[in-house]
Amino acid sequence: MVTDKADGACQLHDVRFYNLLPRAIVCSSFGQSSRKLALARDDGTIEVWNMAYAPFLEKTIPGGEGVSIEGLAWAGQRLFSVSLAGTLIEWDLSKIPCVKQSILVTGNAAWCVDVSKDERLLAVGTEGGYINVYRLDNEELAYERILDKQEGRIVCCNFDWTGNFLVTGSTDAVRVWDVRNGHAVHKMTTGRAHNKQETTVWAVLVLKDFTILSADSRGKLVVYDGQMGTVLEQHLVSTADLLCLALNEEKNIVFVGGVEPIIRVFDRADGGSMRTDKLFVRSHNRRGHTHDIKTLATYGRYLFSGGIDGSLLVTSSPPFALDTHFPLLPGPASMVAADSRLVLLKYVNYLEVWTLGPAYAPAPAPGGNKVLQIRSKNDGHILAAAIAPNGRWIVYSTEHIVRLLRYDYNRKEPVNSRLVRVRNTPEHFAVCYRAQFTADSKGLFLYDRTGGGTINFFSCAAADDSEEWDHKQSIDAGRWLSEMVTLSAVSQCSRYLVCADLASSIVVFERTAAKWKRSISLPRYKLPPTALALQPGRTRVAVAFSDHKLFVYDFDQFTFVFSTYLRLPAGTDPNHPISGIAFDPRHESAMVLQNGSKIVTLRFGPDIEEEVLQQEENSRAKKRRPVANGSEQQDGEGSLTKCKLRMVRDAQRLVSIEWLGESELVAIQANALSMVEHLPAAFRIKRYGKT
């Protein structure tokens, strides 16, 4: 859809044919020391989210066919996972995520994993009824012992606060194990709702005073005395299964989730002003999910929840606030070929190319047609993909292969378009985690996946009808970028390349005499950047961070042009970071920002500075500018700090924004219908007198 152009406005291409499928969240774990949330999806993908400020996706570990992650656990900065393949994996998250070590556990498929509070022991529950215990010492994982075998699989487990006891849940029973001798101390039977229907304990939770809570398939929350092995009380929470439990930091509130898409909140009543014979009293509910809730985690006043609908929900109370992070693919998930007016959309295992309608065409405008679909070899997860601005070249990479394709698009007769694989690629044309073409479509950057921090640059030499790509240089970016590059931008003149990594390093590379070399490293901030853009025709780079810090730096003049902490206007998403920046080519001091699902315009400059200062002086409400909190970055004298922000559009499930030409903006959104229609039927309760 192309909107009409108003006076002084641009034309908006509202792309809504990005038909992403929902990817359910299976399990999650929050690392207190790292302040990161790890979650696993049903396709075996593991995502690591930074939750220090506004949540954003840091790293992704791709899944694969038949991969099923059933449990995640943090031990300090170390991340562990278990799967139905019967393996315990420790992941190396230092640069490019990869397997650090893999151990085959005893008991076939592994269903759960937990780490003791002192982070010295790790336990894995398996299908065969075995509990594998490992010791975590000196960054190593050493086998400790196997506890006594039980009948049936172990679905869930949780250490007590001393680390000497382990509580497990299985069919019809909750057991307390003494880890030191490997024997079961108590076995508490749950009972059954029907004689021939087994009760599965899906989640267990141990409190500091050894009170045990369990959630089971009867929809009951059961409270046990862990020292005596007796049932203290039972709460019928739902008529369907309860699947997950979580405890707040103060250890006095319990969150319960399950098949019914409602989070029940229970307050601990003992020792307080409430006079009751119950230990836990239901207080209120939290809503937001549409389907089963499969995992819960807490951090401070925040509750993270995920389930079948695939959305990561962050709720807090009081006051109650709800933020939704939709199951979008890690960026860049879409790319616009400006010269050919084509859009490349990345899916899990295939790519699509669509056309854009012409500018200022009468309705109905032609465009919005799918002209190409490329499926990856063996349906491998696509890590990176890019299309050249002229639309002639397409590259994609999985974990095992990389493909370069030449696409001869026939605009008049799209059916006569031709797609040819380029087979004579150079030796350095290897798998990558990021790919990017230059603005003139004659250069290509592949960010090497081996973890050495190398960026391979290739150039296209056109000779008559034969076009060959040659390897020109291996840029040793690892000397200045210690982490993986998450953001990059190429200048319009194809002379500058700006890269930013998760260690907050931002480096500008300059091309001189067909060779790339480091030009300058920008001042480092305390947080990793979330968005980056180069201003066309200028040597200015705009960078945004998760705490809404934004600056514009001129790397030719070595000065900050503009720097401020954004105070987002009403109607925006303050708990979402700035995830996209697009400079307005018509105005020197204007840009468009992507804030969650909102499109925001920003204007700065000397005239805006004077106007805002005058307004503050007239209203006698001058606001003190926030300090950098001891960060290494200094804004520099003379940099502008005032700006005007305006929320111009609410684009649900916004994926990216990109400027096209002089007065056209492309906003790519995930199709809401496609993310809902493929979900299973939601849980329904029949109520008397209601339809």
C-alpha positions in Angstrom: 0.0 0.0 0.0 1.3 3.4 -1.0 0.0 6.4 0.9 -0.8 9.7 -0.8 1.7 12.5 -0.4 0.7 15.5 1.7 2.4 18.9 1.8 5.9 18.6 3.2 5.5 14.9 3.8 7.0 11.9 2.1 5.3 8.9 0.4 5.1 5.8 2.6 5.2 2.3 1.1 3.3 0.2 3.7 4.7 -3.3 3.0 2.4 -5.8 4.7 3.1 -9.0 2.7 5.8 -10.3 5.0 4.1 -13.5 6.0 6.1 -14.7 9.0 5.0 -17.8 10.8 4.7 -18.0 14.6 7.6 -19.7 16.4 6.6 -20.9 19.9 8.8 -20.2 22.9 9.5 -23.6 24.7 11.6 -22.6 27.6 13.6 -19.8 29.1 16.2 -18.9 31.7 17.3 -15.5 33.2 20.9 -14.9 34.2 21.0 -12.6 37.2 24.7 -11.7 36.8 24.6 -11.2 33.1 21.1 -9.7 33.1 20.3 -11.6 30.0 17.4 -13.8 29.1 17.9 -17.0 27.1 14.9 -18.5 25.4 14.4 -21.4 23.0 11.9 -21.7 20.2 10.2 -24.8 18.8 12.5 -24.9 15.8 15.6 -25.3 18.0 16.7 -21.7 17.9 18.1 -20.1 21.0 17.9 -16.4 21.5 19.9 -14.3 24.0 18.2 -11.0 25.0 19.8 -8.2 26.8 17.5 -7.0 29.5 19.7 -4.4 31.2 17.6 -1.5 29.8 15.2 -1.6 27.0 15.1 -5.3 25.9 16.8 -6.2 22.6 18.0 -9.3 20.9 21.7 -9.7 21.2 22.6 -13.1 19.7 20.9 -16.0 18.0 21.9 -19.6 17.9 20.2 -21.2 14.8 18.3 -24.4 15.2 17.7 -27.1 12.6 15.6 -30.0 11.5 14.7 -32.2 14.4 16.4 -30.0 17.0 14.4 -29.6 20.2 15.6 -27.6 23.2 13.8 -28.6 26.3 15.7 -26.7 29.1 18.0 -23.8 29.6 20.1 -22.7 32.6 22.6 -20.0 33.4 25.6 -20.4 35.6 27.1 -16.9 35.9 28.0 -16.0 32.3 27.8 -19.7 31.1 24.7 -20.9 29.3 23.7 -24.6 29.2 20.9 -26.4 27.3 19.5 -29.9 27.1 17.6 -31.5 24.2 15.6 -34.6 23.3 18.8 -35.9 21.6 20.1 -36.6 25.1 22.9 -34.0 25.1 23.9 -31.4 27.6 25.6 -28.5 25.7 27.5 -25.6 27.0 27.5 -22.6 24.6 30.4 -20.3 23.9 28.8 -16.8 23.7 32.1 -14.9 23.6 32.0 -14.0 19.9 30.1 -16.1 17.4 27.8 -18.4 19.4 29.1 -22.0 19.1 29.2 -25.2 21.0 31.9 -25.1 23.7 31.4 -28.7 24.9 28.7 -31.4 24.5 28.1 -34.3 26.9 25.8 -37.3 26.2 23.8 -37.8 29.4 22.6 -41.1 30.8 18.9 -41.9 30.3 18.2 -41.0 26.7 16.3 -37.8 26.1 16.9 -34.9 28.5 13.8 -33.0 29.7 15.1 -30.5 32.3 18.1 -28.8 33.7 18.9 -26.7 36.7 21.9 -25.0 38.4 22.3 -24.7 42.2 22.1 -21.2 43.7 25.8 -21.2 44.5 26.5 -22.3 40.9 28.6 -25.3 41.8 26.3 -28.1 40.7 24.2 -28.8 37.6 21.5 -31.4 37.4 19.8 -32.9 34.3 16.6 -35.0 34.4 16.1 -37.6 31.6 13.5 -39.9 30.0 14.9 -43.0 31.6 14.4 -41.7 35.2 18.1 -40.8 35.7 19.3 -37.6 37.3 22.8 -36.7 36.1 24.7 -34.3 38.4 27.7 -32.4 37.2 30.2 -30.1 39.0 31.0 -26.6 37.7 34.5 -25.7 38.6 37.0 -23.4 37.0 35.0 -22.9 33.8 34.8 -26.7 33.4 32.0 -29.2 33.5 32.9 -32.4 35.4 30.8 -35.5 36.0 29.8 -35.8 39.7 27.3 -38.7 40.1 24.0 -40.3 39.0 21.2 -40.4 41.6 19.1 -43.5 42.1 17.0 -44.4 39.1 13.2 -43.8 39.4 10.3 -45.1 37.3 9.2 -42.8 34.5 10.8 -39.7 33.1 11.8 -36.7 35.1 10.0 -33.7 33.7 11.3 -30.9 35.9 13.8 -30.2 38.6 14.9 -27.5 41.0 17.7 -27.2 43.6 17.0 -26.0 47.1 18.9 -22.9 48.4 21.7 -24.9 49.9 22.4 -27.0 46.9 22.4 -30.2 48.9 18.8 -31.2 47.9 17.1 -31.5 44.5 13.3 -31.6 44.0 12.0 -33.3 40.9 8.6 -33.7 39.3 7.4 -36.7 37.4 4.3 -38.8 36.8 2.1 -38.8 40.0 4.9 -37.8 42.3 7.2 -35.1 43.6 10.5 -36.3 45.0 13.2 -34.8 47.2 16.7 -36.0 46.6 19.8 -35.8 48.8 22.4 -34.9 46.2 25.3 -35.9 48.6 24.3 -39.6 48.8 22.1 -39.9 45.7 19.0 -41.2 47.5 15.4 -40.0 47.6 14.5 -38.5 50.9 10.7 -38.0 50.3 8.2 -39.0 47.8 5.0 -37.0 47.7 2.2 -38.4 45.6 -0.1 -36.0 43.8 -3.3 -38.0 43.4 -5.3 -38.1 40.2 -8.3 -36.3 38.8 -9.4 -39.6 37.2 -8.3 -43.1 38.2 -7.0 -44.0 34.8 -5.5 -40.6 34.0 -1.9 -40.0 35.2 -1.0 -36.7 36.7 2.1 -35.0 35.3 4.0 -32.6 37.4 5.2 -30.0 34.9 7.0 -27.6 37.2 8.5 -27.4 40.7 9.8 -24.5 42.7 11.7 -24.6 46.0 11.6 -21.6 48.4 14.2 -20.5 50.9 12.5 -22.2 53.9 12.2 -25.5 51.9 8.6 -25.0 51.0 8.0 -26.7 47.7 5.4 -25.7 45.1 4.4 -27.9 42.1 2.2 -27.2 39.1 0.6 -30.3 37.5 -1.8 -31.5 34.7 -4.8 -31.3 37.0 -4.5 -27.5 37.0 -3.5 -27.6 40.7 -0.9 -25.6 42.5 0.3 -27.8 45.5 2.3 -26.6 48.4 4.5 -29.1 50.3 6.6 -29.0 53.4 10.0 -30.2 52.0 11.4 -31.1 55.4 8.5 -33.4 56.4 7.4 -34.4 52.9 3.7 -33.5 53.5 1.1 -31.6 51.6 0.3 -28.2 53.2 -2.4 -26.9 50.8 -3.8 -27.2 47.3 -5.2 -24.5 45.0 -7.3 -25.4 42.0 -6.0 -22.7 39.6 -7.3 -23.9 36.2 -9.3 -26.7 34.5 -6.3 -27.3 32.2 -2.6 -28.1 32.7 -0.4 -25.7 34.7 3.0 -25.7 32.9 5.3 -23.2 34.6 6.2 -21.4 37.9 8.3 -18.4 38.8 9.2 -16.5 41.9 9.9 -12.8 42.3 13.1 -11.4 43.8 11.6 -10.7 47.2 10.5 -14.4 47.3 7.0 -13.5 48.4 5.1 -13.7 45.1 4.6 -16.8 42.9 3.5 -16.6 39.2 1.7 -19.5 37.7 1.0 -20.1 34.0 -0.4 -22.9 31.8 -2.6 -23.9 29.0 -5.1 -21.2 29.9 -3.5 -18.0 28.7 -3.7 -16.2 32.0 -0.9 -15.7 34.5 -2.1 -16.2 38.1 -0.4 -14.3 40.9 -0.2 -15.7 44.4 1.0 -13.7 47.4 2.6 -15.3 50.4 0.4 -14.6 53.4 2.4 -15.9 56.4 4.4 -13.4 58.5 2.4 -10.4 57.1 -0.6 -8.4 58.1 -3.0 -10.8 56.4 -4.7 -13.2 58.8 -5.3 -16.5 57.0 -4.6 -20.2 57.5 -3.2 -20.3 53.9 0.4 -19.9 53.0 -0.5 -18.5 49.6 -3.4 -16.4 48.6 -4.5 -15.6 45.0 -4.2 -11.9 44.4 -4.7 -11.0 40.8 -4.2 -12.1 37.2 -2.1 -10.9 34.3 -3.3 -11.2 30.7 -1.6 -10.7 27.3 -1.0 -14.1 25.7 -3.5 -15.7 23.4 -2.4 -19.3 23.8 -0.5 -21.6 26.2 2.1 -20.1 28.4 5.0 -22.4 28.6 7.7 -20.5 30.5 8.1 -17.8 33.1 11.1 -15.9 34.4 11.6 -12.8 36.7 14.0 -10.0 37.1 13.4 -7.2 39.6 9.8 -6.0 39.1 9.6 -7.5 35.6 8.1 -10.8 34.6 9.0 -12.4 31.3 6.6 -14.9 29.8 6.4 -16.9 26.5 4.4 -19.6 24.9 2.7 -21.0 21.9 1.9 -17.6 20.3 5.7 -16.9 20.1 5.6 -13.4 21.6 7.9 -12.5 24.5 5.8 -10.5 27.0 7.4 -8.2 29.6 5.0 -7.2 32.4 5.5 -5.2 35.5 3.4 -4.1 38.5 2.6 -1.7 40.0 1.6 0.2 38.0 0.7 -2.6 35.5 2.6 -2.3 32.2 2.7 -4.7 29.3 5.3 -4.7 26.5 5.1 -7.2 23.6 8.1 -8.4 21.5 6.8 -10.3 18.5 8.5 -13.4 17.1 10.4 -11.5 14.4 13.6 -12.9 12.8 16.9 -11.3 13.8 17.9 -8.4 11.6 18.5 -7.5 9.0 15.4 -9.6 8.1 14.5 -7.4 5.1 16.4 -5.2 2.6 15.3 -2.8 -0.1 17.1 -2.7 -3.5 16.6 1.0 -4.1 17.7 1.2 -7.7 15.5 -1.7 -8.9 12.6 -1.1 -6.4 12.7 -4.6 -5.1 12.3 -5.9 -1.5 14.1 -9.0 -0.2 12.4 -10.7 2.7 14.2 -13.3 4.8 12.4 -16.3 6.3 13.8 -19.2 8.4 14.7 -21.4 5.4 13.8 -19.4 2.2 13.9 -15.9 0.7 11.3 -13.9 -1.2 11.7 -11.0 -3.6 8.8 -8.6 -4.0 8.2 -5.5 -6.2 7.4 -2.0 -4.9 4.8 0.2 -6.5 5.9 3.3 -8.5 6.0 6.7 -6.8 2.8 8.8 -7.0 0.9 6.3 -9.1 -2.9 6.5 -9.1 -4.7 3.9 -7.1 -4.7 1.0 -7.4 -0.9 1.3 -7.9 0.9 -1.6 -9.5 3.4 -3.4 -7.3 3.4 -5.6 -4.3 3.9 -8.8 -6.4 6.1 -11.7 -5.5 8.6 -12.3 -8.3 11.0 -14.8 -6.8 11.3 -17.4 -4.0 14.6 -19.1 -3.1 14.7 -22.0 -0.7 17.9 -22.8 1.1 19.7 -26.1 0.5 18.4 -28.9 2.7 16.1 -26.3 4.3 19.0 -25.0 6.5 18.4 -21.9 8.7 19.4 -18.8 6.8 21.8 -16.8 8.9 22.4 -13.9 6.5 21.0 -12.6 3.2 21.5 -9.5 1.1 20.4 -8.1 -2.2 22.4 -5.6 -4.3 20.8 -2.1 -4.8 20.5 -2.8 -8.5 18.7 -6.1 -7.7 21.1 -8.1 -9.9 22.8 -10.0 -7.1 21.5 -12.0 -4.2 23.6 -13.7 -1.5 22.6 -15.9 1.4 24.4 -18.1 3.9 23.5 -20.9 6.2 25.7 -22.6 8.8 27.2 -24.9 6.1 26.9 -23.3 2.7 26.9 -19.9 1.0 25.2 -19.1 -2.3 25.7 -16.1 -4.7 22.9 -15.8 -7.3 22.6 -13.5 -10.3 19.0 -12.3 -10.9 18.1 -10.8 -14.2 14.7 -9.2 -13.5 12.5 -8.4 -16.4 10.2 -5.7 -15.2 8.0 -5.8 -18.3 7.6 -9.6 -18.3 8.5 -10.9 -14.8 7.9 -14.5 -16.0 10.9 -14.2 -18.3 13.2 -13.2 -15.4 16.2 -15.5 -14.9 18.0 -16.7 -11.8 21.5 -18.2 -12.2 23.8 -19.5 -9.5 27.3 -18.1 -9.6 29.6 -21.1 -9.3 33.1 -19.8 -9.9 33.2 -17.9 -6.6 36.6 -17.2 -4.9 38.2 -19.4 -2.3 37.4 -16.9 0.5 33.7 -16.9 -0.3 32.7 -18.8 2.8 29.8 -19.0 5.3 29.1 -15.8 7.1 26.8 -14.4 9.7 26.3 -11.0 8.0 26.4 -9.9 4.3 26.3 -6.4 2.8 26.6 -4.9 -0.7 28.1 -1.5 -1.5 25.8 1.3 -2.8 27.2 0.8 -6.4 26.4 -2.9 -6.3 30.0 -3.7 -7.2 31.3 -4.6 -3.8 30.3 -7.2 -1.2 31.2 -7.7 2.4 31.0 -11.1 4.0 31.5 -11.2 7.8 33.4 -14.5 8.5 31.7 -16.9 10.9 34.8 -18.6 12.2 35.1 -16.1 15.0 38.3 -14.4 14.0 36.7 -11.1 13.3 37.6 -11.1 9.6 35.5 -9.2 7.0 36.1 -10.5 3.4 35.6 -7.9 0.7 34.8 -9.0 -2.9 34.6 -6.8 -6.0 32.7 -7.5 -9.2 34.6 -7.0 -12.5 32.3 -6.6 -15.5 33.8 -7.7 -18.8 31.3 -7.8 -21.6 28.6 -10.2 -20.5 30.7 -12.2 -18.0 30.7 -10.8 -14.5 33.1 -12.3 -12.0 33.6 -11.7 -8.3 37.2 -11.5 -7.0 38.4 -11.5 -3.5 40.2 -8.2 -2.9 40.9 -8.0 0.8 40.5 -9.7 4.2 39.9 -6.9 6.6 41.2 -7.8 10.1 38.4 -6.2 12.0 39.1 -8.3 15.1 41.9 -5.9 16.0 39.4 -3.3 16.9 36.1 -5.2 17.2 36.3 -7.8 20.0 32.7 -9.0 19.7 30.6 -10.0 16.7 29.4 -7.2 14.5 25.6 -6.6 14.9 25.3 -3.3 13.0 26.9 -2.0 9.9 26.4 0.6 7.2 28.0 1.5 3.9 28.2 5.1 2.7 26.4 6.2 -0.5 29.8 6.9 -2.1 30.9 3.3 -1.2 34.0 4.8 0.5 33.2 4.2 4.1 32.1 1.2 6.1 30.9 1.6 9.7 30.7 -1.5 12.0 29.5 -1.7 15.6 29.8 -4.8 17.9 28.2 -5.9 21.2 31.3 -4.6 23.1 30.2 -1.0 22.2 33.1 -0.6 19.7 32.2 1.5 16.7 34.9 1.6 13.9 34.9 3.4 10.6 36.8 1.8 7.7 37.9 3.9 4.7 38.6 2.7 1.2 41.8 4.1 -0.3 43.4 2.8 -3.5 41.1 -0.3 -3.6 42.2 -1.2 0.0 40.2 -0.8 3.2 41.9 0.4 6.3 40.7 1.7 9.7 40.0 5.4 9.7 38.8 6.1 13.2 37.2 4.4 16.3 34.4 6.4 17.8 34.3 7.1 21.6 32.9 4.0 23.4 29.7 4.1 25.3 28.7 1.9 28.3 26.0 0.0 26.4 25.9 -1.9 23.1 24.3 0.0 20.2 20.8 -1.0 18.9 20.7 1.1 15.7 23.2 2.7 13.3 22.9 4.7 10.1 25.2 6.8 7.8 23.9 10.2 6.5 23.9 10.2 2.7 26.4 12.6 1.2 28.1 13.4 4.6 30.6 11.8 6.9 28.1 11.6 9.8 27.0 8.5 11.6 24.0 8.3 13.9 24.0 5.7 16.7 21.3 4.7 19.2 21.6 2.7 22.4 19.3 0.7 24.6 18.9 3.4 27.2 17.7 5.8 24.4 21.0 7.6 24.2 21.4 8.9 20.6 24.2 10.9 19.0 25.3 12.0 15.6 29.1 12.0 15.1 31.1 13.6 12.2 34.1 11.3 11.8 35.7 13.6 9.3 35.6 16.6 11.7 36.0 14.4 14.8 33.1 16.1 16.6 29.7 15.4 18.0 27.1 17.2 16.0 24.2 16.1 18.2 23.9 14.1 21.4 21.0 13.6 23.8 18.9 11.1 25.8 15.6 10.8 24.0 12.4 11.5 25.9 10.0 9.7 23.6 6.6 11.4 23.0 3.3 10.1 24.2 2.0 7.0 22.3 5.4 5.5 21.7 7.0 2.4 23.3 9.4 3.7 26.0 10.4 0.2 27.0 11.5 -0.6 23.4 14.9 0.5 22.1 15.5 2.6 18.9 15.9 -0.3 16.5 16.1 1.6 13.2 17.4 5.0 11.9 16.8 6.5 8.5 18.2 9.9 7.6 15.9 12.2 5.7 17.7 13.0 2.4 15.7 16.2 2.0 16.7 17.8 5.4 20.2 18.0 6.8 19.1 17.7 10.4 16.2 15.3 10.3 15.8 11.6 10.6 13.1 8.9 11.0 13.4 6.5 14.0 11.9 3.1 14.6 10.8 2.6 18.2 9.1 -0.8 18.5 6.1 -0.6 16.3 6.1 3.2 16.1 7.6 5.5 13.5 9.0 8.7 15.0 10.5 11.8 13.4 13.4 13.7 14.9 14.6 17.2 14.1 17.6 18.9 15.5 19.8 21.8 14.6 20.6 25.3 15.8 17.1 26.6 15.0 15.5 23.7 16.9 17.9 24.3 19.8 17.0 28.0 20.1 13.3 27.2 19.7 13.3 24.6 22.5 15.3 26.7 24.8 13.0 29.6 24.3 10.0 27.4 25.1 11.6 26.2 28.2 12.5 29.7 29.3 9.0 30.9 28.7 7.5 28.0 30.7 10.2 28.3 33.4 10.6 24.5 33.2 14.2 24.0 32.3 15.2 20.4 32.3 18.7 19.3 33.4 20.4 17.1 30.9 21.3 13.6 32.1 24.9 12.7 32.6 26.7 9.8 31.0 27.0 7.9 34.3 30.7 7.5 34.2 30.9 6.2 30.6 33.9 6.5 28.4 32.1 8.6 25.9 32.2 12.4 26.1 29.8 14.5 24.1 32.3 17.2 23.3 31.8 20.9 23.6 29.4 22.6 21.2 27.3 19.5 20.4 23.6 20.1 20.1 21.4 18.6 22.8 17.8 19.7 22.0 15.5 18.1 19.5 11.9 17.7 18.5 10.2 14.3 18.4 6.9 13.4 16.9 5.2 10.1 16.6 3.8 9.9 13.1 2.5 6.3 12.7 1.7 3.2 14.6 2.8 0.3 12.3 2.0 -3.0 14.1 4.7 -5.6 14.0 7.1 -3.2 12.3 10.3 -5.0 11.0 12.3 -2.2 9.5 12.3 1.3 7.9 14.4 2.4 4.9 14.5 5.5 2.8 13.9 5.0 -1.0 15.0 7.8 -3.2 14.3 11.4 -2.2 10.8 11.4 -0.9 9.8 7.7 -0.3 9.9 5.7 2.9 9.5 2.0 3.0 8.0 0.5 6.2 8.0 -3.3 6.3 5.6 -5.0 8.7 5.0 -8.6 9.5 1.5 -9.8 8.4 -0.5 -10.1 11.6 -2.9 -12.6 10.0 -0.1 -15.1 9.1 1.2 -15.0 12.6 -2.2 -16.0 14.0 -3.9 -18.2 11.5 -1.3 -21.0 11.8 -1.6 -21.2 15.5 -3.5 -24.1 17.1 -6.9 -23.5 18.7 -6.7 -21.6 21.9 -8.0 -22.8 25.2 -11.7 -22.1 25.6 -14.0 -22.3 28.7 -17.7 -22.8 28.2 -19.6 -20.5 30.5 -23.3 -20.7 31.2 -25.3 -17.9 29.6 -22.3 -16.6 27.5 -21.5 -17.2 23.8 
